[in-house]
Amino acid sequence: MMKSVLQTLQNQPCREREIGENEKDNFSNYLHLQRYHPALDIFKIPESSLSHKNLELSSKYHIASWSNQDETNQKIWNTTRTIYGSTTSEPCKTFVKTVHLLNPIDLIKEKYTIPEHPLLPQSENTWKKTLLKLHSHNNQAYVDTVANFVLSAFRENNLTPHCVLYYGAATGISKKYQYNISLEYDTYRQCRWFWKGMKSHSARLTVIRGDADVEEIPNFEEIYKDITSCPFEDTDSEVSEIELEPVTDKDVPEISDVESIKSFTFDNIEEDAQNVKDIFEINKKVTKRVSLKKNESSSDEESSSDSDGLTSSEGSDESVELDLDICLEIPNMPVVLIYQEAQEGVMDNLLDKDEIDEHKRGSQGWEARWIAWLFQVISVLSFLQNAICFTHNDLHSNNILWRKTDKKFLFYKAKDGTIWRVPTFGKIFTVIDFGRSIFRLGKHLWVSDDHWPDQEAGDQYNFGPFFDHTLPKNPPNPSFDLCRLSVSLLDGLFDEAPPKKKGKGVSIMSQEDSWKVYETNSPLYNLLWSWTINKDGHTIYEDKNGDEKYEGFDLYVRIAHDIHNAVPKDQIHKPVFSQFKWKQKVPQDETIYSIGA
């Protein structure tokens, strides 16, 4: 079955489907909508195709009609979907992901040019960079789109339940594109190029807040002015007219060669691959909680994944904590719209709950749920690594979603015949956001352009199309994803380490000089900690004082280079999962999913 699906993905030609009036009307915020994007050139193009403009990947489903946006989430639409070629349709919820084709900050820095008319002469250097970026198969946005298509096919063919269905895509020009710069804003606002670039591109700053009335926010006008004012008194008059505007969540526009089957491993993933393309940078989207003290001009920021409301500090009238997103709004930004099956929740939000299904945090029932849900994630990563040498490369709790299910159990099978029956506790988890992913389909190696040298993730790997012979080879690391996930889960699930396991001869999980970390009484914590251990037996998670050991992207580099014991297929036989092993007969109406190991 797997070989058949892979052969179809490689050999099935693209198809033609026009952008209908219903789609155009509902996406009036976007100009010049079309189906085509350059990654389609890697797939087969029908000889009968008259225009590439309407070409798209041959997904099982597509959206037949668009109705209206969800009241609680403007990125989710009420739609009807249909199987291509069928006359019947069914209602569904569709999530629309908007991804820029040019790095907004590089645009502000004048590294790219967006001409008023494509036939007008332009500066050769910046215009050439723009064209190369827009037409690179490995543009982060195109890799994300293709990955969604490929993974959806695995779900459509019932090979795994842990992928989101793909309903198609479109490219176009966003009239107003919002790009979150909260994390970097304190740095950007001190740079003259930032303010001049905004003026040059008719960009503006927006402060996105919750639905609370401004009157309810102490000194909001002063806070807002402090955030958005240019710090340069002597800046030329061109910069002084930047338009700044606070908006609520409701006002925000939608953010933002295939041949025969062959087995590949992570060591030879680039072997015989035909594509070696120029790759460029796309910044990841980030969200930052901005804590602003009343009557103070400075801001104190701490990381947050969601910014959807206002929370006041408890027990204090001296400060107010605002959930704010500082966004750069750029007109006429080229984007791709990816249409996906909407899910019902984010794993990250479950981290904040003190109780799940009436089981308190730290209890046996609470741990049982997280262990079972982690098995789901391990199973899909193992399956994808076996099928297409897939690495996500940015897997954290915000990139794992869930949908409700009536199934009480999911069944999985390894190559050695072992079967696991894993409780769902009402949720099936799926992996999303493939902007940094690397995978292989036939003879084509898909590498997100985030990984090119000197780009955002440029130091993570050294292999394939950008291999530097002066440095050690460092191919995609199959241990990366679980290690990166464990860091975010340790942060969210445990305020402090659980007590040491009782008894004699307790195992040491990691050791650095005199600092020893012993096995605890929490199997969940022990599992997550084991994924953070490097080749020297040290954890990359924290130091002996409990402080973050590696900041920012340094963490990604150290995981990619030093972690080798978190390969998904090697986790399934660990004792923590032995409780799920199933030796009885599996009911005939149940699907047994291959783990690929």
Sequence and secondary structure as in RCSB ss.txt:
>XXXX:A:sequence
MMKSVLQTLQNQPCREREIGENEKDNFSNYLHLQRYHPALDIFKIPESSLSHKNLELSSKYHIASWSNQDETNQK
IWNTTRTIYGSTTSEPCKTFVKTVHLLNPIDLIKEKYTIPEHPLLPQSENTWKKTLLKLHSHNNQAYVDTVANFV
LSAFRENNLTPHCVLYYGAATGISKKYQYNISLEYDTYRQCRWFWKGMKSHSARLTVIRGDADVEEIPNFEEIYK
DITSCPFEDTDSEVSEIELEPVTDKDVPEISDVESIKSFTFDNIEEDAQNVKDIFEINKKVTKRVSLKKNESSSD
EESSSDSDGLTSSEGSDESVELDLDICLEIPNMPVVLIYQEAQEGVMDNLLDKDEIDEHKRGSQGWEARWIAWLF
QVISVLSFLQNAICFTHNDLHSNNILWRKTDKKFLFYKAKDGTIWRVPTFGKIFTVIDFGRSIFRLGKHLWVSDD
HWPDQEAGDQYNFGPFFDHTLPKNPPNPSFDLCRLSVSLLDGLFDEAPPKKKGKGVSIMSQEDSWKVYETNSPLY
NLLWSWTINKDGHTIYEDKNGDEKYEGFDLYVRIAHDIHNAVPKDQIHKPVFSQFKWKQKVPQDETIYSIGA
>XXXX:A:secstr
 HHHHHHHHHHS  EE    HHHHHHTTTEEEEES  GGGGGS   TT S GGGEE   SEEEEEEEEE SS TT
EEEEEEEETT S EEEEEEEEEEEESS HHHHHTTSS   SSTTS   HHHHHHHHHHHH TT HHHHHHHHHHH
HHHHHHTTS S S  EEEEEEEEESSEEEE TTTHHHHTT HHHHHHHHHTT EEEEEE SS GGGSTTHHHHHH
HHHS S TT  TTTTT  EEEEEGGG        S     SSSTTTT               EEEEEETT SSEE
EEE S   SB   TT SSEEEE  EEEEEESSEEEEEEEEE  SEEHHHHTT SEETTEETTSHHHHHHHHHHHH
HHHHHHHHHHHHH  B S   GGGEEEEE S SEEEEE TTS EEEEE TTEEEEE   TT EEEETTEEEE GG
GSTTSTTTTT B GGG  TTS  B   TTHHHHHHHHHHHHHH SS   B  SSS  EEEEETTEEEE BS HHH
HHHHHTTB TTS BSSB TTS BSS THHHHHHHHHH  S  GGGTTTSGGGGGGB  S   TTS EEE   
